[in-house]
Amino acid sequence: GMFLHLSTGQDTVMFGAPRACRKSNIPGAESIVGLFVNTVPVIVKVDSGETVEAYTKRIKENWIQLRDHENTPLSVIQRASNFPNNKPLFESLIGYEKYQINQLAGKNGRSRYRFSLTGHTDIPFSIQLKGGDRIQLEVAYDNRRFSGNSVGQVQKSFILLLEQLTTPKKRVSEIELLDKQDRTRIRKLGTGPRPKIPTATVHRAFERRASESPKATALRFNGQSTSYRSLNQQSNRLARYLKAKGVTPGDCIGILLERSEKPFIAQLAILKAGAYFLPLDPEYPEDRLKGMIENAAPKYILTETDLRAKVTAKNVTAIDLQSLQKRLQTFSTRNLAADVDSDAPAYIMYPSGSTGEPKGVVVPHRAILRLVCKPNYVKLSTKTRCLQMATVSFDASTFEIWAPLLNGGSCVIYPERIPSIHTLGAILKKENVNTLWLTASLFNFIVDNASEILVGVKQLLAGGEALSPSHVRKAQRELPNTRLINGYGPTENTTFSCCYPIPKRQSAKLPVPIGPPISHSTCYVLNKQMKLLPPGCSGELYVGGEGVALGYLNNQELTQ
């Protein structure tokens, strides 16, 4: 019971246990030839604060109390329970046999009997302990559900648990299922690589690329190109304007703009001014926009003439970028002096799943840099041509924008608010897009209806929800030259926490793994006591590293 509690995280567990019933209340049982064994379900409630001594004493008392019912057939118990007849009461079993060697030995100490007992059970997993001079442990398992490696780890963890039961005052919460060597190994597996990132802020990383390749194409929109030099100069002018308007490091500036190159200029300008941006989707309902604006309290909102009416929150000033074009020409195009470090906020984003009061996730510069600078899950270079299709209020846009721009590649801006297969296929082909992010649902739809539009894509990242194994397998058959990557992670850990480059001939039946942590990230499965769990055990996934957000804006309690 203790082992199941620690390995599943359940406080109440049930397993099967055979009982030797010969000393039961059956008349004449001692003189009857045959097997008097009955397997009964055992329900154990585990208190993690209980000591080993108190736990074992309580379990022993409960075991004794079962004596009056030990002959009850399992089928009767099943009918009396709330469990459906087609579902087993338990899927694990533990048995204990204790033989006294002198009872089986002759006068000269040699065994009078030589026998072997084997059996078969439909229970997927069972542990048999045999006592005597030494304790032997045997495991039987269904190899369709368990691998040899996972069962080997269970044996190792179970033996480790037995050894710790010799410390009676030890609490259940202090029991370890991993030895020191295994804990070190799992920590290493759960820690991503840490390549050196040469710059501390996003805008400095972009400026470095603009300096190296000023004529290279940074943005593509509706057939028009914006070079790195032009994007850098335009954002410098806007940044100097914002500074002149009193924007200081730590200020929040909203961005409410239609799809074009303008949101990119605005984002860079705000970062260069030392502030952080609040991306606002013009398609959001008025109440949601108002709630986000009131919660973030931006100093200004950069917008355009047709969208000014959407700024209904009080105490906020909207700046119409269309009316500023002539004035912006009066500001210098030179880079601004550095004002912030890697821990400074870069943007605030409100996850789409937010309910009730808005929860603004504040993401620092370091988190973006760790996502796209020298990543271990995707290949990014000056040849990268990445499509920017997600709404700027969705954290996938963080990857779509900065993956190309901080690596000298090109960001191709999708022109429509709502994607269509026809336009998407045309854009992918015309712009030679080789890196693409899709939600799992859109990926499934395209694979089912128009997988041919993805032929030119070399790297396809998908996520947002669990990937469909059958769709992944179909995509691999129809897109043999496309590398598929499962991307997993919450907004609070900046787009991706783990990524899994899916190998060729991925099974269409098994779930697609989320993969190891990306660079400068950690990922561990822990139990309720925050202890590392062996592979295969149920627990909570804890992600960390440089991608972790600074917190929820104006919500210290939730942040903690």
C-alpha positions in Angstrom: 0.0 0.0 0.0 2.8 2.4 0.9 4.6 1.6 -2.4 1.4 2.3 -4.5 0.8 5.5 -2.6 4.3 6.8 -3.2 4.4 5.7 -6.9 0.9 6.9 -7.9 0.3 9.8 -5.6 -3.1 8.3 -4.4 -3.8 8.5 -0.7 -6.2 5.6 -1.0 -5.1 2.5 -2.9 -6.3 -1.0 -3.5 -4.5 -4.1 -4.3 -5.0 -7.9 -4.1 -3.5 -10.1 -1.5 -3.7 -13.9 -1.1 -4.7 -15.2 2.3 -3.9 -18.7 3.6 -7.3 -19.8 4.9 -6.5 -23.2 6.3 -6.7 -21.8 9.9 -10.1 -20.3 9.2 -13.5 -21.1 10.6 -14.1 -23.9 8.1 -14.7 -27.1 10.2 -11.9 -29.7 9.7 -9.9 -27.5 7.4 -6.6 -28.8 8.9 -7.3 -32.4 7.7 -8.6 -31.5 4.3 -6.2 -32.0 1.3 -6.2 -29.0 -1.1 -5.3 -25.4 -1.6 -6.9 -23.1 1.0 -5.9 -19.8 -0.6 -8.2 -16.9 -1.4 -7.2 -13.6 -3.0 -9.0 -10.6 -1.5 -8.9 -6.9 -2.2 -7.2 -4.7 0.3 -8.0 -1.0 0.6 -5.3 1.1 2.4 -5.5 4.7 3.3 -2.1 6.2 3.6 -1.2 9.2 5.8 2.1 10.6 4.6 2.8 12.1 8.0 2.5 8.7 9.7 5.6 6.9 10.9 6.6 3.5 9.5 6.0 2.0 12.9 2.5 3.4 13.2 1.7 2.5 9.5 2.8 -1.2 9.8 1.0 -1.6 13.1 -2.3 -0.3 11.6 -2.0 -2.4 8.5 -1.4 -5.5 10.6 -4.5 -4.8 12.7 -6.6 -4.3 9.6 -5.2 -7.6 8.1 -6.2 -9.5 11.2 -9.7 -8.0 11.1 -10.2 -9.4 7.6 -10.0 -13.0 9.0 -13.7 -13.3 9.4 -14.2 -12.5 5.7 -11.2 -14.2 4.1 -13.2 -17.0 2.5 -15.5 -14.6 0.6 -15.1 -15.3 -3.1 -13.8 -12.4 -5.2 -16.8 -12.7 -7.4 -19.1 -12.0 -4.5 -17.0 -9.0 -3.4 -17.2 -7.7 -7.0 -21.0 -8.0 -7.1 -21.3 -6.2 -3.7 -19.1 -3.4 -4.8 -19.8 -0.4 -7.1 -17.3 -1.7 -9.7 -18.7 -2.7 -13.1 -18.4 -6.5 -13.6 -16.2 -6.0 -16.7 -13.6 -4.1 -14.7 -11.2 -5.7 -12.2 -11.2 -4.6 -8.5 -7.5 -4.4 -8.6 -4.6 -4.7 -11.1 -1.8 -5.4 -8.7 -1.1 -8.1 -6.2 1.3 -8.8 -3.4 1.9 -12.1 -1.7 4.1 -13.3 1.1 5.2 -16.8 1.8 7.3 -17.8 4.8 8.9 -21.3 4.9 10.8 -22.6 7.9 13.7 -24.6 6.4 13.8 -27.1 9.3 10.2 -28.1 8.6 11.2 -29.2 5.1 14.5 -30.7 6.0 15.5 -34.3 7.0 17.6 -35.2 10.0 20.8 -34.6 8.1 19.7 -31.1 7.1 19.0 -32.1 3.5 15.7 -31.2 2.0 13.3 -34.1 1.9 11.4 -32.5 -0.9 12.4 -31.1 -4.2 9.6 -29.2 -5.9 8.7 -26.2 -8.0 5.4 -24.3 -8.1 4.4 -22.0 -11.0 1.2 -20.4 -11.8 -0.6 -18.0 -14.1 -2.8 -15.0 -13.3 -4.7 -12.4 -15.2 -3.5 -9.7 -12.8 -1.2 -7.4 -14.9 1.4 -6.9 -12.1 2.2 -9.0 -9.0 5.0 -9.1 -6.5 5.7 -12.3 -4.5 7.9 -12.2 -1.4 9.3 -15.4 0.0 10.7 -15.4 3.5 13.0 -17.6 5.4 16.8 -17.3 5.7 16.7 -14.7 3.0 13.8 -12.8 1.4 13.3 -13.5 -2.2 11.3 -11.1 -4.5 9.7 -12.3 -7.6 7.7 -10.1 -10.1 5.2 -11.3 -12.7 3.9 -8.8 -15.2 2.0 -8.5 -18.5 4.7 -7.6 -21.0 2.1 -6.0 -23.2 1.7 -3.3 -20.6 5.1 -3.1 -18.9 8.6 -3.1 -20.3 11.4 -5.1 -18.7 13.2 -1.8 -17.9 10.2 -0.4 -16.0 9.7 -3.6 -14.1 13.4 -3.6 -13.2 13.0 -0.1 -11.8 10.0 -1.2 -9.8 12.0 -4.1 -8.2 14.8 -1.8 -7.3 12.5 0.8 -5.8 10.5 -1.8 -3.9 13.7 -3.3 -2.4 14.8 0.2 -1.4 11.4 0.8 0.3 11.8 -2.5 2.2 15.2 -1.5 3.5 13.8 1.8 4.8 11.1 0.0 6.8 13.8 -0.9 9.2 13.7 2.7 10.5 10.5 2.7 12.6 10.4 6.4 13.3 10.8 7.4 9.7 7.7 9.1 8.2 6.0 7.8 5.0 6.7 11.2 3.4 10.5 10.6 3.9 10.6 7.3 2.1 12.6 7.4 -1.1 11.9 5.3 -4.2 15.3 6.2 -5.8 18.8 5.8 -4.5 21.4 8.5 -4.7 22.8 7.3 -8.0 19.3 7.1 -9.7 18.4 10.6 -8.3 21.6 12.0 -9.9 20.8 10.3 -13.2 17.2 11.5 -13.3 18.2 15.1 -12.4 20.7 15.0 -15.3 18.0 13.7 -17.7 15.6 16.4 -16.5 18.1 19.3 -17.1 18.4 20.7 -20.6 21.8 21.9 -22.1 23.0 25.3 -21.2 24.7 26.9 -24.2 26.1 30.4 -23.7 23.8 33.2 -24.9 25.9 36.2 -26.0 23.4 38.9 -25.2 21.3 39.7 -22.2 18.2 41.3 -23.9 16.0 40.6 -26.9 16.6 43.9 -28.6 20.4 43.6 -28.2 20.3 40.2 -29.9 18.3 41.7 -32.7 20.6 44.6 -33.1 23.5 42.2 -33.3 21.8 40.5 -36.2 21.0 43.8 -37.9 24.6 44.8 -37.6 25.9 41.5 -39.1 23.4 41.4 -42.0 21.7 44.8 -42.5 20.4 44.1 -46.0 19.0 40.6 -45.1 15.2 40.3 -45.1 13.7 40.4 -41.6 10.0 40.6 -42.5 7.8 39.6 -45.4 4.3 40.9 -45.7 2.0 40.8 -48.7 4.9 40.4 -51.0 6.9 43.3 -49.5 10.2 43.0 -47.7 11.6 44.8 -44.7 15.3 44.5 -44.1 17.0 44.2 -40.8 18.4 47.7 -41.1 15.0 49.2 -41.9 13.3 47.3 -39.0 16.0 48.4 -36.6 16.0 52.0 -37.7 12.2 52.3 -37.6 12.0 50.8 -34.1 14.8 53.0 -32.9 12.9 56.1 -34.0 9.7 54.9 -32.2 11.7 54.0 -29.1 13.2 57.5 -28.9 9.7 58.9 -29.3 8.4 56.8 -26.5 11.3 57.9 -24.3 10.5 61.5 -25.1 6.9 60.8 -24.0 8.2 59.8 -20.6 8.4 56.0 -21.0 10.9 54.6 -18.5 12.2 51.0 -17.8 9.5 48.9 -16.2 6.6 50.7 -17.9 3.9 48.7 -19.8 2.9 49.7 -23.3 0.0 48.2 -25.1 0.0 47.2 -28.8 -3.4 47.1 -30.6 -2.6 46.8 -34.3 -3.8 44.9 -37.3 -1.5 42.2 -38.9 1.4 44.0 -40.7 5.0 44.9 -40.0 3.8 47.6 -37.5 3.4 45.3 -34.5 7.0 44.1 -34.9 8.3 47.6 -35.1 6.3 48.4 -32.0 7.5 45.4 -30.0 11.1 46.2 -30.7 10.7 49.9 -30.0 9.1 49.2 -26.6 11.9 46.8 -25.6 14.5 49.3 -26.8 12.9 51.9 -24.5 13.3 49.6 -21.6 9.6 48.9 -21.2 7.6 45.8 -21.8 4.7 45.3 -24.2 1.1 44.1 -23.8 -0.1 42.4 -27.1 -3.8 43.0 -27.7 -5.7 41.1 -30.4 -8.2 43.4 -32.2 -10.5 40.4 -32.6 -10.9 39.9 -28.8 -14.3 40.9 -27.4 -14.5 44.5 -25.9 -14.9 43.2 -22.4 -11.8 41.0 -22.6 -9.7 43.8 -24.0 -11.0 46.2 -21.4 -10.2 43.7 -18.6 -6.6 43.1 -19.9 -6.0 46.8 -20.2 -7.3 47.6 -16.8 -5.3 44.8 -15.2 -2.0 45.6 -17.0 -2.5 49.4 -16.7 -0.3 50.3 -19.7 1.1 53.8 -19.8 0.2 54.1 -23.5 -1.4 51.9 -26.2 0.0 52.0 -29.6 -2.8 51.6 -32.1 -4.1 52.9 -35.4 -7.1 55.1 -36.5 -9.6 52.3 -37.2 -8.9 50.6 -33.8 -8.9 53.5 -31.5 -12.6 53.0 -30.6 -11.7 49.6 -29.1 -9.7 51.3 -26.4 -12.5 51.8 -23.9 -10.7 51.4 -20.6 -10.3 54.6 -18.5 -7.0 56.3 -17.6 -5.1 55.1 -20.6 -3.8 57.1 -23.6 -4.0 55.8 -27.1 -1.2 56.8 -29.6 -2.2 56.6 -33.3 0.9 55.5 -35.1 -0.6 56.5 -38.5 -0.6 60.2 -37.4 3.0 60.0 -36.2 4.8 59.0 -39.4 6.2 62.5 -40.2 7.1 63.3 -36.6 9.0 60.0 -36.2 11.3 60.9 -39.1 12.8 63.6 -36.8 14.2 61.1 -34.4 17.6 59.4 -34.7 17.9 55.9 -36.1 20.9 55.0 -33.9 20.6 52.3 -31.2 19.7 53.4 -27.7 21.8 52.9 -24.7 21.2 49.7 -22.7 18.7 50.3 -19.8 17.7 46.8 -18.6 19.1 43.4 -17.9 18.0 39.8 -18.7 15.5 39.7 -15.8 13.6 42.8 -17.0 10.1 42.1 -18.2 9.7 41.8 -22.0 6.0 41.3 -22.4 2.8 40.4 -20.5 0.4 37.8 -21.9 -3.0 36.6 -20.8 -3.5 32.9 -21.4 -6.6 32.1 -23.4 -7.7 29.7 -20.7 -8.0 32.4 -18.1 -11.3 32.5 -16.3 -12.6 35.1 -13.8 -10.1 37.8 -13.1 -7.5 38.1 -15.8 -4.1 36.5 -15.1 -1.3 38.4 -16.8 1.9 36.3 -17.1 5.0 38.6 -17.1 7.8 37.1 -19.3 11.4 38.4 -19.0 14.0 38.8 -21.7 16.0 35.8 -20.6 13.0 33.5 -21.2 12.7 34.5 -24.9 16.4 34.2 -25.5 16.5 30.7 -23.9 13.6 29.7 -26.3 15.2 30.6 -29.6 19.0 31.2 -29.1 21.0 28.0 -29.7 17.9 25.7 -29.2 18.3 22.0 -28.9 14.9 21.1 -30.4 14.9 22.9 -33.7 17.5 24.2 -36.2 17.5 28.0 -36.6 19.8 30.0 -38.8 20.0 32.8 -41.4 18.2 30.4 -43.7 15.2 30.1 -41.5 11.9 31.3 -43.0 9.2 31.0 -40.3 5.5 31.8 -40.7 4.0 34.1 -38.2 0.3 33.0 -38.1 -0.7 32.9 -34.5 -2.4 35.9 -32.9 0.1 38.1 -31.0 -1.9 37.4 -27.8 -1.0 33.7 -28.0 2.4 32.6 -26.8 3.2 30.6 -29.9 3.8 34.0 -31.5 6.9 34.4 -29.3 8.5 31.5 -31.2 7.2 32.6 -34.6 8.6 36.1 -34.2 11.9 35.8 -32.4 13.0 32.4 -33.8 13.8 33.9 -37.2 14.6 37.5 -36.1 17.2 36.6 -33.4 18.9 34.1 -35.8 19.2 36.2 -38.9 16.3 34.5 -40.7 13.0 35.9 -42.2 9.6 36.2 -40.5 6.8 35.7 -42.9 3.6 37.5 -41.7 0.4 35.7 -42.5 -2.0 38.3 -43.9 -5.4 37.0 -42.8 -7.0 37.1 -39.3 -8.5 33.6 -39.7 -6.3 31.0 -41.5 -7.7 29.2 -44.6 -6.2 26.2 -46.3 -6.0 27.9 -49.7 -4.2 31.0 -48.4 -1.9 29.0 -46.1 -0.9 26.7 -49.0 -0.2 29.7 -51.2 1.9 31.5 -48.6 3.9 28.5 -47.7 4.8 27.9 -51.3 5.3 31.5 -52.5 7.4 32.4 -49.5 9.4 29.2 -49.3 8.5 28.8 -45.6 10.6 26.0 -44.0 9.7 26.4 -40.3 6.1 26.2 -39.2 4.1 26.1 -35.9 0.6 24.7 -35.9 -1.9 23.9 -33.1 -2.6 20.2 -32.8 -6.2 20.7 -34.1 -5.1 22.6 -37.2 -2.3 20.1 -37.8 -4.9 17.3 -37.7 -7.2 19.1 -40.1 -4.5 19.8 -42.6 -3.2 16.2 -42.5 -6.7 14.9 -43.1 -7.6 17.3 -45.9 -4.6 19.0 -47.6 -1.3 17.5 -46.4 0.3 18.4 -49.7 0.5 22.1 -48.8 3.1 21.2 -46.2 5.5 19.5 -48.6 8.1 22.3 -48.6 8.1 22.7 -44.8 11.3 21.2 -43.3 10.5 21.7 -39.6 6.9 21.4 -38.4 6.2 22.1 -34.7 2.8 21.2 -33.3 1.2 21.3 -29.9 -1.2 23.2 -27.6 -2.8 19.8 -26.8 -1.9 16.2 -27.1 -0.9 15.2 -30.6 -2.9 12.4 -32.4 -0.6 9.5 -33.0 -2.5 8.4 -36.1 -2.2 11.9 -37.6 1.5 12.0 -36.8 2.0 8.6 -38.5 -0.1 9.7 -41.6 2.0 12.9 -41.8 5.2 11.0 -41.7 4.1 8.8 -44.6 2.9 11.7 -46.7 5.7 14.2 -45.7 8.9 12.1 -45.6 11.1 15.2 -45.8 9.4 17.1 -43.0 10.7 16.9 -39.4 7.9 16.8 -36.9 8.4 18.2 -33.4 5.9 17.9 -30.5 6.1 21.2 -28.6 4.8 21.3 -25.0 4.7 24.0 -22.4 2.6 26.5 -20.5 2.6 30.2 -21.1 4.2 30.5 -17.6 7.3 28.8 -18.9 7.4 30.7 -22.2 5.9 28.7 -25.1 7.9 25.5 -24.8 9.2 23.6 -21.8 9.9 20.2 -23.5 10.1 19.3 -27.1 10.2 15.9 -28.8 11.6 15.5 -32.3 9.4 12.7 -33.5 11.4 9.8 -35.0 10.4 8.2 -38.3 7.8 5.4 -38.1 6.3 6.7 -34.9 3.7 4.2 -33.6 0.2 5.1 -34.5 -1.1 3.5 -31.2 1.2 4.9 -28.5 0.9 8.5 -27.2 3.5 10.9 -28.6 5.9 11.9 -25.8 6.5 15.5 -24.9 10.3 14.9 -24.9 13.2 16.2 -22.8 13.5 19.8 -21.6 14.8 22.4 -24.0 17.9 24.4 -23.4 18.2 26.3 -20.1 15.2 24.4 -18.8 14.4 21.7 -16.3 11.6 19.1 -16.1 11.0 16.6 -13.3 8.1 14.4 -12.2 7.7 14.8 -8.4 5.3 13.4 -5.8 3.3 15.4 -3.2 6.4 15.6 -1.0 8.4 17.2 -3.9 10.6 14.0 -4.2 11.8 12.7 -7.6 9.9 9.7 -8.8 11.2 6.8 -10.8 10.3 6.6 -14.5 6.7 5.4 -15.0 5.4 6.6 -11.7 2.5 9.1 -11.5 3.2 12.5 -10.2 3.1 16.2 -11.1 5.3 17.7 -13.8 7.5 20.5 -12.5 9.1 22.7 -15.2 11.7 25.4 -14.5 14.8 27.1 -15.7 15.3 30.4 -17.5 11.9 30.2 -19.2 9.9 30.7 -16.0 7.9 33.9 -16.0 8.4 36.6 -13.3 4.9 36.0 -12.0 1.3 37.0 -12.4 0.9 40.7 -12.6 -0.7 42.2 -9.4 -1.3 38.7 -8.0 1.4 37.9 -5.5 -0.6 35.2 -3.9 -1.1 33.2 -7.1 2.5 33.8 -8.1 3.7 32.2 -4.9 
